[in-house]
Amino acid sequence: MGLGGVNLVHLSYFMVFLYTFIQPRAGASCPAGWENGPSKSKCFTYVRNFLPWNRSEAVCQGYGGHLAALASVEELDFVQNLCATSSSGCWIGGYGYNSSLGYVWQWSDNRSNWNKNVFPGEPFHIICNNASCNTNPSNSCTLVTNSHVALVGERCDKSHGFMCMLYQDTVLAESRCSHRQCHQEYFIILVVVSVLILSTTMAVVIWLLIYKRSKKRRRSHKSSGPAAAALVPPSWKVFTMEELITFTKNFSEGSRLPGKTKKGGTFSGTLLDGSRVAVKRLKRSSLQRKKEFYSEIRRVAHLHHPNLVAVKGCCYNHGDRYIVYEFVANGPLDRWLHNVPRGGRCLDWAMRMKIATTLAQGIAFLHDKVKPHVVHRNICASNVLLDEEFGAHLLGVGLSRCVPWEAMNGRTVMAGTHGYLAPEFVYRNELTTKSDVYSFGVLLLEIISGHRPAQAVESSEWQTIFEWATPLVQSHRYQELLDPAILDIPEAGVIQKVVDLVYSCTQHVPSVRPRMSHVVHQLQQLGLRAAATEQSVGGTGISSRGTSPLSAFEIGASLV
C-alpha cells in the first residue's frame, strides 16, 4: 500500500473518531482562576480588590464579561459560597435608576432578567440608615451577602470585593442549534478537517523532498573556515580582546560607567566608526562554553526594536565573556527615580508616562511579535535605560542563559529586586509572559510614586510598595501616591486609571492579568487624554521630546 493509501485509511479512522468525539461534546471549560457555575453556561470568579460598583463593572468588562447576573437559587448559593470570605459582601450586576417609567432595576449584562419565580417581591432590600436612601434610589447597586437577606442594595460609591461572570459562548451556541442543525455543522467540520489533513500531508511530503535536496547542496558547499566565524551572523561581530582593550582604553577607571561592579562592571568605548558603545564584562563561569555563548548572543542580536537595547557583538577570551551593546545617553531609570544625577532634572508626569509607554511597547514586542515569545524575567528599574529624549530601552533581553541561575537568583535577592517578581515564579518557579506583566505593574507604580518595591521601615522590617499604596487607594487618596517631585500634577481621574492598570497587572491569578498589548493601548489613551487636558488649560509642562537634562550622563546598570 502506497503513502496515499495509508493516509486515506488514517484519514477515515480520524473522521470516525472526530464524529464520535465531537457529537456528544457539550459545555466548555472556564479559564484558570474561574469557577464553573451550576448551569454550566457561566464562569464566576471573586476579585478581592475593594472598588466602587462602576469600577468593579469596568474591571469585569476588561476580562470580557460583567458583574455576576443571577438567574436561579443555585447560582445565588454558588455565589454566596464564593463570597464567603468577605464579611461586607460582594458586588454583583444589579443596579437601579430612574426613567420615564419610574424606578427601574436590571442586570448590568443587559441579557438577564429578574426571575420573580425565584426571587419574589422587590429585587433587593435597600440598606437605609437615614431618609436619604428613599430620596435617591438611583444610587443603589446590588450586594450579595451571607446573611439571612441574600441580596441587599447599597450606595454604588461604596467599595467592596466583587464577583465577575463570563458566558461560555460555545455552550450558548450549542443550546441555540437544533439537533439536525448541529449534525450539519459537525458534518461541515469533518469535511473541512479532512481537506486540511490531506493538504497538510501533501505539503509535508513536498517539504521533505525539498529539504533533502537543500541538505545535499549545503553539504557540498560547506566551508572549512574557523568554527567561531560560522557561529557569527553578519549583523553583529565577534570582537577580539585587543579591540576591546583599544575601545575602553584598557578598561580604565575613566571609562567605567557608574553602577554595581561585583560582577565585572560596564565600560564605555568608541568604535572605529566613531559610534559609542558599552562593554559589559560578565561574571566568569565554567558552565557556559564558547559555542553556547555565541549561540545565545546570536539569538539576542536578532531582536530589533526601538525600545530594546541593541547588542552589537561579544567577545570570549579564555572563559572571560564580554557583551558589546549600544550606548544609551541618560542611563538607568532607577537613578532618575531615586537619586537624580547631578545637574539633572526631576522627571515630570509627562516624562514618566512616556517612559512607561515606551517600555510597555518593548515588552509587548517580546511577547507578541517574537516567535517563540521571549520572557524577560528580570524587569526592574535598573534594567531600563533612558535615551536623550527619555524614551525607555529595555536591557538584558534574553541574556538569562548567559548567567547561571544560581548567580541570577542570588543577585536578585541581594539587589532587592525580589519585589518585582510574580508570586507564581517565587513560590512555584512558573514563568510565563504574565510574569513580566506583573513585574511591569510593580515598576509602573514605582515610576509614578518614586517608592522602591521594598523599603526598610524599621531596623529589621521591610514594607512592600503595595502595603504602602493599598490604604491610600482604598481611601481614594490618589494624589498622595504621586512622587512629591512631580510638579505638573494630572487630573485625579488620570491618576486613578493608572492605578487601576497597576492593580490589573498585579492580580495574583496570572490568567486574569492583561496582555502587554492591552497595557500599551491603555497607556497611549491616557497620554492622549493628558495632552488634550494640558492644551485646554494652556499648560507649559516640560516636553518629553525636549533637550536632555543631562546628555552627558552615562549608563550605570548591570546587564542582568
C-alpha positions in Angstrom: 0.0 0.0 0.0 1.4 3.4 -1.0 1.7 6.5 1.0 -1.5 7.9 -0.3 -3.4 4.7 0.6 -2.1 4.8 4.2 -3.0 8.4 4.5 -6.6 7.7 3.3 -7.0 4.9 5.8 -5.7 7.1 8.7 -8.0 9.9 7.5 -11.0 7.6 7.6 -10.3 6.5 11.1 -9.7 10.1 12.2 -13.1 11.2 10.6 -14.9 8.4 12.5 -13.1 9.3 15.8 -13.8 13.0 15.3 -17.5 12.5 14.6 -18.0 10.2 17.7 -15.9 12.6 19.9 -17.5 15.9 18.8 -21.1 14.8 18.7 -21.7 14.3 22.4 -19.4 17.2 23.4 -21.1 19.9 25.3 -20.0 22.7 27.6 -16.7 24.4 27.8 -14.1 24.8 30.5 -13.6 28.0 32.3 -10.3 30.0 32.3 -7.8 29.4 35.0 -8.9 31.0 38.3 -12.6 30.9 37.3 -15.3 28.5 38.6 -17.9 26.8 36.5 -21.4 27.8 37.6 -24.3 25.4 38.4 -25.9 26.0 34.9 -22.5 25.1 33.2 -23.1 28.2 31.0 -21.4 30.7 33.1 -18.0 31.1 34.8 -17.5 33.1 38.0 -14.5 34.5 39.9 -14.3 36.5 43.1 -12.0 39.6 42.8 -10.8 40.8 46.2 -10.0 44.4 45.2 -12.2 46.8 47.1 -13.7 49.1 44.4 -17.0 51.0 43.8 -19.7 49.3 41.7 -19.0 51.1 38.4 -15.2 50.4 38.6 -15.9 46.8 39.5 -18.1 46.5 36.4 -15.3 48.1 34.3 -12.8 45.5 35.6 -15.1 42.7 34.8 -15.7 44.1 31.3 -11.9 44.1 30.9 -12.0 40.3 31.4 -14.7 40.1 28.6 -17.6 39.7 31.0 -19.8 41.6 33.5 -20.6 41.6 37.2 -22.5 38.4 38.1 -26.1 38.2 37.0 -28.0 35.5 39.0 -30.9 33.6 37.4 -31.5 30.8 39.9 -31.3 29.9 43.6 -28.5 27.5 42.8 -26.5 30.4 41.3 -27.2 32.5 44.3 -26.0 29.8 46.7 -22.9 29.3 44.5 -22.0 33.0 44.5 -22.6 33.2 48.3 -20.1 30.4 48.8 -17.5 32.1 46.6 -18.1 35.3 48.6 -17.9 33.6 52.0 -14.5 35.1 52.8 -15.9 38.7 52.6 -17.6 39.9 55.7 -19.1 43.0 54.0 -20.5 41.3 50.9 -19.6 41.3 47.2 -20.9 43.5 44.3 -23.0 41.7 41.7 -24.5 43.1 38.5 -27.9 44.5 39.7 -28.4 48.3 39.7 -31.3 50.7 39.8 -32.0 54.0 38.0 -34.8 56.5 37.4 -36.5 56.6 34.0 -39.7 57.9 32.4 -41.5 54.8 33.6 -40.3 55.3 37.2 -37.7 53.4 39.1 -36.2 50.6 37.0 -33.8 47.8 38.1 -31.9 45.5 35.9 -28.7 43.4 35.5 -25.6 45.0 34.0 -25.1 42.5 31.2 -28.4 43.6 29.6 -29.2 40.0 28.8 -30.5 38.6 32.1 -34.0 39.4 33.5 -35.1 39.4 37.1 -36.6 36.0 37.9 -39.6 36.7 40.1 -40.4 33.0 40.4 -37.0 32.5 42.1 -36.8 35.9 43.8 -40.3 37.0 44.6 -41.0 40.7 45.5 -38.6 43.5 45.2 -35.2 42.8 43.7 -33.3 43.5 46.9 -33.6 45.0 50.4 -32.0 48.5 50.4 -29.8 49.3 53.4 -31.2 52.5 54.8 -29.7 54.3 57.7 -31.4 57.6 57.1 -34.1 59.2 54.9 -31.7 60.0 52.1 -32.0 56.4 50.9 -35.6 56.8 49.8 -35.0 60.1 48.1 -32.2 58.9 45.8 -32.9 55.3 44.8 -30.9 55.6 41.6 -27.8 55.4 43.6 -28.5 51.8 44.7 -26.5 48.8 43.5 -26.8 45.1 44.4 -24.7 43.3 47.0 -24.7 39.6 47.8 -24.1 38.7 51.5 -24.1 35.7 53.7 -26.8 37.0 56.0 -30.5 35.9 56.0 -31.2 38.6 53.4 -29.1 37.3 50.5 -29.4 40.4 48.2 -29.2 43.9 49.6 -28.9 47.3 48.0 -26.2 49.8 48.9 -24.8 53.1 47.6 -22.9 52.5 44.4 -19.9 54.5 45.5 -19.1 52.2 48.4 -16.1 49.9 48.0 -16.4 46.1 48.1 -15.0 43.0 46.6 -16.9 41.8 43.5 -18.0 38.8 41.6 -17.2 38.7 37.8 -19.1 36.5 35.3 -18.3 35.1 31.8 -20.7 33.5 29.4 -19.5 30.3 27.8 -20.3 31.1 24.2 -19.8 27.6 22.9 -22.5 26.3 25.3 -24.9 29.1 24.3 -24.2 28.3 20.6 -24.9 24.6 21.1 -28.1 25.4 23.1 -29.4 27.5 20.2 -28.9 25.0 17.5 -31.4 22.2 16.9 -30.4 18.5 16.7 -30.4 18.5 12.9 -28.6 21.8 12.6 -25.8 20.6 14.9 -25.3 17.5 12.9 -25.0 19.6 9.8 -22.4 21.7 11.5 -20.4 18.6 12.6 -20.5 17.3 9.0 -19.1 20.6 7.6 -16.4 20.5 10.3 -15.5 16.9 9.3 -15.2 17.9 5.6 -13.1 20.9 6.3 -10.8 18.9 8.7 -10.4 16.2 6.1 -9.4 18.6 3.4 -6.9 20.2 5.8 -5.3 16.9 6.7 -5.0 15.8 3.1 -3.5 19.2 2.2 -1.1 19.1 5.1 0.1 15.6 4.2 0.8 16.7 0.6 2.7 19.8 1.9 4.8 17.7 4.3 5.8 15.3 1.5 6.8 18.2 -0.8 8.7 19.9 2.1 10.6 16.7 2.8 11.7 16.3 -0.8 12.9 20.0 -0.9 14.6 19.7 2.4 16.6 16.6 1.4 17.8 18.3 -1.8 18.8 21.5 0.0 20.6 19.5 2.6 22.7 17.8 0.0 23.5 21.2 -1.5 24.6 22.6 1.9 26.9 19.6 2.4 28.5 20.1 -0.9 29.1 23.8 -0.3 30.1 23.5 3.4 33.0 25.8 4.2 36.1 24.8 6.1 36.6 28.2 7.9 37.0 28.7 11.7 34.2 27.4 14.0 33.8 30.9 15.6 33.2 32.6 12.2 30.5 30.0 11.4 28.6 31.0 14.6 28.5 34.7 13.9 25.7 36.2 11.7 26.7 39.2 9.5 24.5 41.6 11.5 26.9 41.7 14.5 30.5 40.9 15.3 32.8 38.8 17.5 35.4 41.3 18.8 38.9 40.3 19.8 40.3 41.1 23.2 42.7 43.6 21.7 39.8 45.5 20.1 38.0 45.8 23.4 41.2 47.0 25.2 41.5 49.7 22.5 37.9 50.7 22.7 37.8 51.0 26.5 41.4 52.4 27.0 42.4 49.1 28.6 39.3 49.1 30.8 40.5 52.2 32.6 38.6 53.7 35.6 37.9 56.8 33.5 35.8 54.6 31.1 34.0 52.7 33.8 30.3 53.6 33.9 28.5 54.1 37.3 26.8 51.1 38.8 27.4 47.8 40.6 30.8 46.3 39.9 30.5 43.0 41.7 30.3 41.0 38.5 32.8 42.8 36.4 31.4 46.2 35.6 30.4 48.1 32.5 32.7 50.4 30.4 32.1 52.9 27.7 34.0 52.8 24.5 34.2 54.2 21.0 34.3 52.1 17.8 36.5 52.9 14.8 33.5 54.5 13.1 33.0 56.9 16.0 29.9 55.3 17.5 29.8 54.9 21.2 29.2 51.5 22.8 29.0 50.0 26.3 31.1 46.9 27.1 29.7 44.6 29.8 32.1 42.2 31.5 30.1 39.2 32.7 30.9 37.1 35.8 33.3 34.3 34.9 31.5 30.9 34.5 32.8 27.5 33.8 29.2 26.3 32.9 29.0 28.0 29.5 31.3 27.2 26.7 32.2 29.4 23.7 29.7 27.8 21.3 26.8 28.1 23.8 27.7 31.8 24.5 27.9 32.7 20.8 24.6 30.9 20.2 22.8 32.8 22.9 24.2 36.2 21.7 23.1 35.3 18.1 19.6 34.8 19.4 19.6 38.1 21.2 21.2 40.1 18.4 18.3 39.2 16.1 15.8 41.1 18.4 15.5 44.6 16.9 13.0 47.1 18.4 13.4 50.8 19.2 12.7 50.1 22.9 15.2 47.3 23.3 18.9 47.9 23.9 20.6 46.5 20.7 23.5 44.0 21.1 26.5 44.9 18.8 28.6 41.9 19.4 30.6 39.9 22.0 34.0 38.5 23.0 35.0 35.2 24.5 38.6 35.1 25.9 39.7 32.0 27.8 36.4 31.9 29.8 36.0 35.7 30.2 32.8 36.8 28.5 32.0 40.3 27.3 28.9 41.8 25.6 29.1 44.9 23.5 25.8 46.9 23.2 24.6 50.3 22.2 25.3 53.3 24.4 22.2 54.9 25.9 22.8 58.5 27.0 20.7 59.1 30.1 21.4 55.9 31.9 19.3 53.7 34.2 15.8 54.7 35.3 16.4 53.9 39.0 18.9 56.7 39.3 16.4 59.2 37.9 13.7 57.9 40.3 15.7 57.6 43.5 18.9 59.5 43.1 18.7 62.3 40.4 22.1 62.8 38.8 24.0 66.0 39.4 22.7 68.6 37.1 19.7 66.6 36.2 16.1 67.5 36.5 13.3 65.5 38.3 11.1 63.6 36.0 7.7 65.2 35.4 4.4 63.4 34.8 4.7 63.5 31.0 8.2 62.1 31.1 7.1 59.2 33.4 4.2 58.4 31.2 6.4 58.3 28.1 8.9 56.1 29.9 6.1 53.7 30.9 4.5 53.6 27.4 7.8 53.1 25.5 8.8 50.4 28.0 5.5 48.6 27.6 5.9 48.7 23.8 9.3 46.9 24.1 7.8 44.2 26.3 4.8 43.8 24.1 7.1 43.2 21.1 8.9 40.4 23.0 5.5 38.8 24.0 3.6 39.1 20.7 5.9 39.6 17.8 8.8 37.2 18.6 8.2 33.5 17.9 8.6 31.7 20.2 7.8 34.6 22.6 10.5 35.8 24.9 10.0 36.2 28.7 12.4 38.8 30.1 12.2 37.5 33.7 14.1 40.5 35.3 12.1 43.7 34.5 13.2 46.3 37.1 14.2 50.0 37.2 17.9 49.2 36.9 17.3 47.3 33.6 15.6 50.2 31.9 17.8 52.8 30.2 16.7 56.2 29.1 17.8 57.9 25.9 18.3 61.7 25.3 14.5 62.1 24.8 13.7 60.0 27.8 12.4 57.1 25.8 12.8 53.7 27.6 15.1 50.9 26.3 14.9 47.5 28.0 18.2 46.0 28.9 19.2 42.3 29.4 16.7 40.8 27.0 17.2 37.1 26.5 20.5 37.0 28.4 19.3 34.9 31.3 21.2 31.9 29.9 24.5 33.8 29.9 24.4 33.9 33.8 24.0 30.8 35.9 20.6 30.6 37.6 22.2 30.4 41.0 24.1 33.7 40.3 21.0 35.3 38.9 18.8 34.3 41.8 21.5 35.5 44.3 21.8 38.8 42.6 18.0 39.2 42.6 17.8 38.8 46.3 20.9 40.8 47.0 19.9 43.7 44.8 16.4 43.9 46.3 14.5 43.2 43.1 12.5 40.4 44.8 9.5 42.8 44.9 9.3 42.8 41.1 8.8 39.0 40.8 5.4 37.4 40.3 4.2 35.2 43.1 3.8 32.1 40.8 7.5 32.5 39.9 8.7 33.0 43.5 6.7 30.1 45.0 6.2 27.6 42.1 9.0 28.6 39.7 6.3 29.0 36.9 7.4 31.5 34.3 5.2 33.0 31.5 4.6 36.3 29.8 2.1 37.1 32.5 5.1 37.1 35.0 6.6 40.0 33.0 3.2 41.7 33.2 3.3 41.5 37.0 6.8 43.0 37.1 5.8 45.8 34.8 2.8 46.6 37.1 5.2 46.9 40.1 7.5 49.1 38.1 4.7 51.3 36.9 3.7 52.0 40.5 7.3 52.8 41.3 7.5 55.2 38.3 4.6 57.3 39.5 5.2 57.1 43.2 9.0 57.2 43.5 8.8 54.4 46.1 11.1 51.3 45.7 9.3 47.9 45.6 10.5 47.2 49.1 11.8 49.8 51.7 13.1 49.4 55.2 10.6 50.9 57.7 12.4 49.7 60.9 15.7 48.2 61.7 14.6 44.7 60.8 11.3 45.3 59.0 10.5 45.8 55.3 7.4 47.3 53.7 6.4 46.4 50.2 5.2 49.1 47.8 1.7 47.7 47.8 1.5 47.6 51.6 2.2 51.3 51.4 -0.1 52.1 48.5 -3.2 50.0 49.1 -4.6 52.0 52.1 -4.3 55.2 50.0 -6.1 53.6 47.1 -8.9 52.2 49.3 -9.5 55.7 50.7 -9.3 57.3 47.2 -6.3 59.5 48.2 -4.8 59.1 44.7 -2.7 62.3 44.6 -0.8 61.1 47.8 0.5 58.2 45.7 2.5 60.6 43.4 6.2 61.3 43.8 6.5 64.7 45.6 9.0 65.7 42.9 6.1 65.8 40.3 5.1 69.4 39.9 2.6 69.0 36.9 0.0 67.0 38.9 -2.5 65.5 36.5 -6.3 65.1 37.0 -7.4 62.7 39.7 -9.2 60.6 37.1 -5.9 60.1 35.1 -4.1 59.0 38.3 -7.0 56.6 39.2 -6.8 55.0 35.7 -3.1 54.4 36.0 -3.6 52.9 39.5 -6.3 50.7 38.1 -3.9 49.5 35.4 -1.3 48.8 38.1 -3.6 46.6 40.1 -4.9 44.9 37.0 -1.3 43.9 36.0 -0.6 42.6 39.5 -3.5 40.3 40.0 -2.5 37.1 41.8 -4.2 34.9 39.2 -1.9 35.1 36.1 -4.7 34.4 33.6 -6.7 37.5 34.6 -3.8 39.9 34.0 -4.0 41.8 30.8 -1.7 41.3 27.8 1.1 43.8 27.3 -0.5 45.0 24.0 -3.6 45.9 26.0 -1.4 47.8 28.5 0.2 49.8 25.7 -3.2 50.8 24.4 -4.4 51.9 27.8 -1.2 54.0 28.4 -1.5 55.6 25.0 -5.1 56.6 25.6 -4.1 58.1 29.0 -1.2 60.0 27.2 -3.7 61.4 24.7 -6.1 62.4 27.4 -3.4 64.2 29.4 -2.1 66.0 26.3 -5.6 67.2 25.5 -6.1 68.4 29.1 -2.8 70.3 29.1 -3.6 72.1 25.8 -7.1 73.0 27.0 -5.7 74.7 30.2 -2.6 76.2 28.4 -0.2 74.0 30.3 3.5 74.6 30.0 4.8 71.3 31.2 8.3 70.1 30.1 8.1 68.4 26.7 9.2 64.8 26.8 10.9 65.4 23.4 12.9 68.3 24.6 16.6 68.6 25.2 18.1 66.0 27.6 18.5 67.5 31.1 21.9 65.7 31.3 23.0 64.4 27.9 26.5 63.5 29.2 25.1 61.2 31.9 26.3 57.7 31.4 24.9 54.3 31.9 25.0 52.7 35.4 23.1 49.5 35.2 24.1 45.8 35.0 23.2 43.7 32.1 21.3 41.1 34.0 
